[in-house]
């Protein structure tokens, strides 16, 4: 089924596609709140010309938590919940694996793992977020169609129809969803849809001091994300599930779950 057909079946979602210099305006029902700042849309932006994807370079991530803080501020994420978070993996010499993510790493990490540095064989950080899967489990289980694929490949939640049943939260194999208790609806990463449709980077990409995150148009052969995927070997989280995620990981270790 095409993206246009999926959109037609969800007529309750307020999509207003305007032509000309105004570009595309997506109905406010999709978003948690208005954009953080008034900006001009890309001239002629048409979501049908885009398929948004994301790259995480684990060889660059330093676990500073800047991405988590920026996301929380930009999207009014309730305290104690995270649209994106960072995990620290430590592999001991006896091959024991220790995974930590204190408060989603919003304040970074302390040296409180296995103990002495000599006990650790290797350690690395893995940022996580919604994988915006092509064959997403969350959209399949939603009983009212409130979770849906946008025409440009982003999975969004229509808060005017979400009834907070939590089916999508349970179905997500990546643990990327939560119930927003303040609003009574499902919540998750939207790739800062209110920003990328206006030509701005996601809040987490903008905040990362080491360039470990990249969001871009997979349909554009000359885009930075396509160049990155051509130049570097990458992996997917839980590829055996067949969800076809669009979040690609560079330097992904086998220990990562």
C-alpha positions as a Markdown table, in Angstrom:
| # | Residue | x | y | z |
|---|---|---|---|---|
| 1 | Unk | 0.0 | 0.0 | 0.0 |
| 2 | Unk | 1.4 | 3.4 | -0.9 |
| 3 | Unk | 1.9 | 6.3 | 1.5 |
| 4 | Unk | -0.8 | 8.2 | -0.3 |
| 5 | Unk | -3.3 | 5.4 | 0.2 |
| 6 | Unk | -2.4 | 5.1 | 3.9 |
| 7 | Unk | -3.0 | 8.9 | 4.2 |
| 8 | Unk | -6.4 | 8.7 | 2.5 |
| 9 | Unk | -7.5 | 6.0 | 4.9 |
| 10 | Unk | -6.8 | 8.3 | 7.8 |
| 11 | Unk | -8.8 | 11.3 | 6.8 |
| 12 | Unk | -9.2 | 12.3 | 10.5 |
| 13 | Unk | -5.5 | 13.4 | 10.6 |
| 14 | Unk | -5.3 | 17.0 | 9.7 |
| 15 | Unk | -2.8 | 17.2 | 6.8 |
| 16 | Unk | -2.9 | 20.5 | 4.9 |
| 17 | Unk | -0.5 | 20.4 | 1.9 |
| 18 | Unk | -0.2 | 23.9 | 0.5 |
| 19 | Unk | 1.4 | 24.7 | -2.8 |
| 20 | Unk | 3.8 | 27.5 | -3.7 |
| 21 | Unk | 6.3 | 29.3 | -1.5 |
| 22 | Unk | 4.5 | 28.3 | 1.6 |
| 23 | Unk | 5.6 | 24.7 | 1.2 |
| 24 | Unk | 3.8 | 22.0 | 3.3 |
| 25 | Unk | 2.1 | 22.7 | 6.6 |
| 26 | Unk | 1.3 | 19.7 | 8.7 |
| 27 | Unk | -1.8 | 19.9 | 11.0 |
| 28 | Unk | -1.1 | 20.8 | 14.6 |
| 29 | Unk | -2.9 | 17.7 | 15.9 |
| 30 | Unk | 0.2 | 15.7 | 15.2 |
| 31 | Unk | 2.5 | 17.8 | 17.4 |
| 32 | Unk | 3.0 | 18.1 | 21.1 |
| 33 | Unk | 3.1 | 21.9 | 20.8 |
| 34 | Unk | 3.9 | 24.6 | 18.3 |
| 35 | Unk | 7.4 | 24.8 | 17.0 |
| 36 | Unk | 10.0 | 26.2 | 19.4 |
| 37 | Unk | 10.5 | 29.2 | 17.1 |
| 38 | Unk | 8.9 | 30.7 | 14.1 |
| 39 | Unk | 10.7 | 29.7 | 10.9 |
| 40 | Unk | 10.0 | 29.6 | 7.2 |
| 41 | Unk | 9.2 | 26.3 | 5.6 |
| 42 | Unk | 11.4 | 25.1 | 2.7 |
| 43 | Unk | 10.0 | 26.5 | -0.4 |
| 44 | Unk | 7.9 | 23.8 | -2.2 |
| 45 | Unk | 8.5 | 21.2 | 0.5 |
| 46 | Unk | 6.5 | 18.1 | -0.5 |
| 47 | Unk | 6.6 | 15.1 | 1.9 |
| 48 | Unk | 6.3 | 12.7 | -1.0 |
| 49 | Unk | 9.8 | 13.7 | -2.1 |
| 50 | Unk | 11.3 | 12.6 | 1.3 |
| 51 | Unk | 11.9 | 9.4 | 3.2 |
| 52 | Unk | 13.5 | 10.4 | 6.5 |
| 53 | Unk | 16.1 | 8.2 | 8.1 |
| 54 | Unk | 18.6 | 8.5 | 10.9 |
| 55 | Unk | 22.2 | 7.5 | 11.5 |
| 56 | Unk | 23.9 | 6.9 | 14.9 |
| 57 | Unk | 27.7 | 6.6 | 14.9 |
| 58 | Unk | 28.6 | 4.7 | 18.1 |
| 59 | Unk | 32.3 | 5.3 | 17.4 |
| 60 | Unk | 31.8 | 9.0 | 18.0 |
| 61 | Unk | 29.3 | 9.1 | 20.9 |
| 62 | Unk | 30.9 | 10.2 | 24.2 |
| 63 | Unk | 27.8 | 9.7 | 26.4 |
| 64 | Unk | 27.5 | 13.4 | 27.4 |
| 65 | Unk | 23.7 | 13.4 | 27.4 |
| 66 | Unk | 23.4 | 16.6 | 25.4 |
| 67 | Unk | 21.0 | 14.9 | 22.9 |
| 68 | Unk | 18.7 | 13.8 | 25.7 |
| 69 | Unk | 18.6 | 17.2 | 27.3 |
| 70 | Unk | 18.0 | 18.9 | 24.0 |
| 71 | Unk | 15.2 | 16.5 | 23.1 |
| 72 | Unk | 13.5 | 16.9 | 26.5 |
| 73 | Unk | 13.5 | 20.7 | 26.2 |
| 74 | Unk | 12.4 | 20.8 | 22.6 |
| 75 | Unk | 9.6 | 18.4 | 22.9 |
| 76 | Unk | 8.4 | 19.0 | 26.5 |
| 77 | Unk | 9.1 | 15.4 | 27.4 |
| 78 | Unk | 7.8 | 14.6 | 30.9 |
| 79 | Unk | 10.4 | 14.2 | 33.6 |
| 80 | Unk | 11.4 | 10.5 | 34.0 |
| 81 | Unk | 10.6 | 9.7 | 30.4 |
| 82 | Unk | 12.7 | 9.9 | 27.3 |
| 83 | Unk | 12.2 | 10.1 | 23.5 |
| 84 | Unk | 15.9 | 9.4 | 23.1 |
| 85 | Unk | 18.4 | 8.0 | 25.6 |
| 86 | Unk | 21.9 | 6.7 | 25.7 |
| 87 | Unk | 23.1 | 3.4 | 27.0 |
| 88 | Unk | 26.6 | 2.6 | 28.2 |
| 89 | Unk | 27.9 | -0.9 | 27.5 |
| 90 | Unk | 30.9 | -2.3 | 29.5 |
| 91 | Unk | 32.3 | -5.7 | 28.6 |
| 92 | Unk | 34.5 | -7.3 | 31.3 |
| 93 | Unk | 37.4 | -9.6 | 30.7 |
| 94 | Unk | 35.3 | -12.5 | 31.7 |
| 95 | Unk | 32.8 | -11.4 | 29.0 |
| 96 | Unk | 30.2 | -10.2 | 31.5 |
| 97 | Unk | 28.1 | -7.4 | 30.0 |
| 98 | Unk | 27.0 | -4.4 | 32.1 |
| 99 | Unk | 24.5 | -2.0 | 30.5 |
| 100 | Unk | 23.6 | 1.3 | 32.2 |
| 101 | Unk | 21.4 | 4.3 | 31.4 |
| 102 | Unk | 21.0 | 6.4 | 34.5 |
| 103 | Unk | 18.0 | 8.6 | 34.0 |
| 104 | Unk | 18.3 | 8.1 | 30.3 |
| 105 | Unk | 21.8 | 9.6 | 30.5 |
| 106 | Unk | 20.3 | 13.0 | 30.7 |
| 107 | Unk | 23.1 | 14.0 | 33.0 |
| 108 | Unk | 25.8 | 11.9 | 31.4 |
| 109 | Unk | 27.5 | 9.0 | 33.2 |
| 110 | Unk | 29.6 | 8.5 | 36.3 |
| 111 | Unk | 32.4 | 5.9 | 36.5 |
| 112 | Unk | 30.3 | 3.4 | 38.5 |
| 113 | Unk | 30.4 | 0.3 | 36.3 |
| 114 | Unk | 32.5 | -2.9 | 37.0 |
| 115 | Unk | 35.0 | -1.0 | 39.1 |
| 116 | Unk | 38.7 | -0.7 | 38.2 |
| 117 | Unk | 39.4 | 0.2 | 34.6 |
| 118 | Unk | 41.6 | -2.8 | 34.3 |
| 119 | Unk | 38.5 | -5.0 | 34.8 |
| 120 | Unk | 36.9 | -3.6 | 31.6 |
| 121 | Unk | 37.9 | -5.0 | 28.3 |
| 122 | Unk | 35.9 | -2.4 | 26.3 |
| 123 | Unk | 33.2 | 0.2 | 26.8 |
| 124 | Unk | 31.1 | 2.2 | 24.4 |
| 125 | Unk | 27.9 | 4.3 | 24.3 |
| 126 | Unk | 24.8 | 3.6 | 22.2 |
| 127 | Unk | 22.2 | 6.3 | 21.7 |
| 128 | Unk | 18.7 | 5.0 | 21.1 |
| 129 | Unk | 15.4 | 6.4 | 19.7 |
| 130 | Unk | 12.4 | 5.4 | 17.6 |
| 131 | Unk | 13.6 | 3.5 | 14.6 |
| 132 | Unk | 10.7 | 4.7 | 12.4 |
| 133 | Unk | 10.4 | 1.2 | 10.9 |
| 134 | Unk | 9.0 | 0.6 | 7.5 |
| 135 | Unk | 7.1 | -2.5 | 8.8 |
| 136 | Unk | 6.3 | -1.1 | 12.2 |
| 137 | Unk | 4.6 | -3.2 | 14.9 |
| 138 | Unk | 3.2 | -0.1 | 16.6 |
| 139 | Unk | 1.0 | 0.9 | 13.6 |
| 140 | Unk | -0.3 | -2.6 | 13.2 |
| 141 | Unk | -1.6 | -3.0 | 16.7 |
| 142 | Unk | -3.2 | 0.5 | 17.1 |
| 143 | Unk | -6.9 | -0.1 | 17.2 |
| 144 | Unk | -7.9 | 3.4 | 16.1 |
| 145 | Unk | -5.2 | 4.3 | 13.6 |
| 146 | Unk | -3.8 | 7.0 | 15.8 |
| 147 | Unk | -0.2 | 5.8 | 15.2 |
| 148 | Unk | 0.5 | 6.1 | 11.5 |
| 149 | Unk | 3.2 | 6.6 | 8.8 |
| 150 | Unk | 3.5 | 10.1 | 7.4 |
| 151 | Unk | 4.0 | 10.4 | 3.6 |
| 152 | Unk | 7.7 | 11.1 | 4.2 |
| 153 | Unk | 8.4 | 8.0 | 6.3 |
| 154 | Unk | 8.1 | 9.3 | 9.9 |
| 155 | Unk | 5.9 | 7.4 | 12.4 |
| 156 | Unk | 3.7 | 9.9 | 14.2 |
| 157 | Unk | 0.9 | 9.8 | 16.8 |
| 158 | Unk | -2.4 | 11.7 | 16.3 |
| 159 | Unk | -3.1 | 12.8 | 19.8 |
| 160 | Unk | -6.6 | 13.7 | 19.0 |
| 161 | Unk | -7.5 | 10.1 | 18.4 |
| 162 | Unk | -5.0 | 8.2 | 20.6 |
| 163 | Unk | -6.9 | 6.7 | 23.5 |
| 164 | Unk | -3.9 | 5.7 | 25.6 |
| 165 | Unk | -4.5 | 2.0 | 25.5 |
| 166 | Unk | -0.8 | 1.3 | 25.5 |
| 167 | Unk | -0.9 | -1.5 | 22.8 |
| 168 | Unk | 1.8 | 0.3 | 20.7 |
| 169 | Unk | 4.0 | 0.7 | 23.8 |
| 170 | Unk | 3.9 | -3.0 | 24.4 |
| 171 | Unk | 4.4 | -3.9 | 20.7 |
| 172 | Unk | 7.5 | -1.8 | 20.1 |
| 173 | Unk | 10.4 | -4.1 | 20.2 |
| 174 | Unk | 12.9 | -1.3 | 20.8 |
| 175 | Unk | 11.2 | 0.1 | 24.0 |
| 176 | Unk | 10.9 | 3.5 | 22.3 |
| 177 | Unk | 7.4 | 4.4 | 23.4 |
| 178 | Unk | 5.8 | 5.5 | 26.6 |
| 179 | Unk | 2.4 | 6.7 | 27.8 |
| 180 | Unk | 2.4 | 10.4 | 28.5 |
| 181 | Unk | 0.5 | 10.6 | 31.8 |
| 182 | Unk | 0.0 | 14.3 | 31.5 |
| 183 | Unk | -1.8 | 14.0 | 28.2 |
| 184 | Unk | -3.1 | 10.4 | 28.4 |
| 185 | Unk | -1.6 | 9.5 | 25.0 |
| 186 | Unk | 1.3 | 7.5 | 23.6 |
| 187 | Unk | 4.5 | 9.5 | 23.1 |
| 188 | Unk | 7.7 | 8.9 | 21.3 |
| 189 | Unk | 10.4 | 10.4 | 19.1 |
| 190 | Unk | 9.0 | 12.2 | 16.0 |
| 191 | Unk | 12.4 | 13.1 | 14.5 |
| 192 | Unk | 11.4 | 16.6 | 15.5 |
| 193 | Unk | 9.0 | 16.6 | 12.6 |
| 194 | Unk | 8.1 | 20.2 | 13.3 |
| 195 | Unk | 11.8 | 21.1 | 12.6 |
| 196 | Unk | 12.9 | 18.8 | 9.8 |
| 197 | Unk | 9.9 | 19.8 | 7.6 |
| 198 | Unk | 11.2 | 23.4 | 7.9 |
| 199 | Unk | 14.8 | 22.6 | 7.0 |
| 200 | Unk | 16.1 | 22.5 | 10.5 |
| 201 | Unk | 18.1 | 19.6 | 12.2 |
| 202 | Unk | 16.5 | 17.6 | 14.9 |
| 203 | Unk | 17.2 | 19.0 | 18.4 |
| 204 | Unk | 19.4 | 16.0 | 19.2 |
| 205 | Unk | 21.5 | 16.3 | 16.0 |
| 206 | Unk | 22.0 | 20.0 | 16.6 |
| 207 | Unk | 23.1 | 19.5 | 20.2 |
| 208 | Unk | 25.5 | 16.6 | 19.7 |
| 209 | Unk | 29.0 | 18.1 | 20.1 |
| 210 | Unk | 30.8 | 15.3 | 18.2 |
| 211 | Unk | 28.5 | 14.6 | 15.2 |
| 212 | Unk | 27.4 | 11.2 | 16.3 |
| 213 | Unk | 23.9 | 11.7 | 15.0 |
| 214 | Unk | 22.6 | 12.5 | 11.5 |
| 215 | Unk | 19.1 | 12.8 | 10.1 |
| 216 | Unk | 18.4 | 13.1 | 6.4 |
| 217 | Unk | 16.5 | 12.2 | 3.3 |
| 218 | Unk | 17.1 | 8.7 | 2.1 |
| 219 | Unk | 15.5 | 9.5 | -1.3 |
| 220 | Unk | 18.3 | 12.0 | -2.1 |
| 221 | Unk | 21.4 | 10.3 | -3.4 |
| 222 | Unk | 23.5 | 13.4 | -2.7 |
| 223 | Unk | 22.2 | 13.8 | 0.9 |
| 224 | Unk | 24.7 | 13.5 | 3.8 |
| 225 | Unk | 22.9 | 10.5 | 5.1 |
| 226 | Unk | 23.2 | 8.6 | 1.9 |
| 227 | Unk | 26.9 | 9.5 | 1.6 |
| 228 | Unk | 27.5 | 8.3 | 5.1 |
| 229 | Unk | 25.7 | 5.0 | 4.5 |
| 230 | Unk | 27.8 | 4.5 | 1.3 |
| 231 | Unk | 31.0 | 5.2 | 3.1 |
| 232 | Unk | 30.6 | 3.3 | 6.3 |
| 233 | Unk | 29.5 | -0.2 | 7.3 |
| 234 | Unk | 26.3 | -0.1 | 9.4 |
| 235 | Unk | 24.0 | -2.4 | 11.3 |
| 236 | Unk | 20.4 | -2.4 | 12.5 |
| 237 | Unk | 18.9 | -3.1 | 15.9 |
| 238 | Unk | 17.2 | -6.5 | 16.0 |
| 239 | Unk | 17.2 | -7.0 | 12.2 |
| 240 | Unk | 15.8 | -10.5 | 12.7 |
| 241 | Unk | 12.4 | -9.1 | 13.6 |
| 242 | Unk | 11.7 | -7.9 | 10.1 |
| 243 | Unk | 10.6 | -4.4 | 11.1 |
| 244 | Unk | 12.9 | -2.8 | 8.6 |
| 245 | Unk | 14.1 | 0.1 | 10.8 |
| 246 | Unk | 15.3 | 3.3 | 9.3 |
| 247 | Unk | 17.7 | 4.0 | 12.2 |
| 248 | Unk | 21.2 | 2.9 | 11.0 |
| 249 | Unk | 24.0 | 2.2 | 13.5 |
| 250 | Unk | 27.7 | 2.7 | 12.6 |
| 251 | Unk | 30.1 | 0.6 | 14.7 |
| 252 | Unk | 27.3 | -1.5 | 16.2 |
| 253 | Unk | 28.8 | -4.2 | 18.5 |
| 254 | Unk | 27.3 | -7.6 | 18.7 |
| 255 | Unk | 26.6 | -7.1 | 22.5 |
| 256 | Unk | 24.1 | -4.4 | 21.8 |
| 257 | Unk | 20.5 | -5.4 | 22.4 |
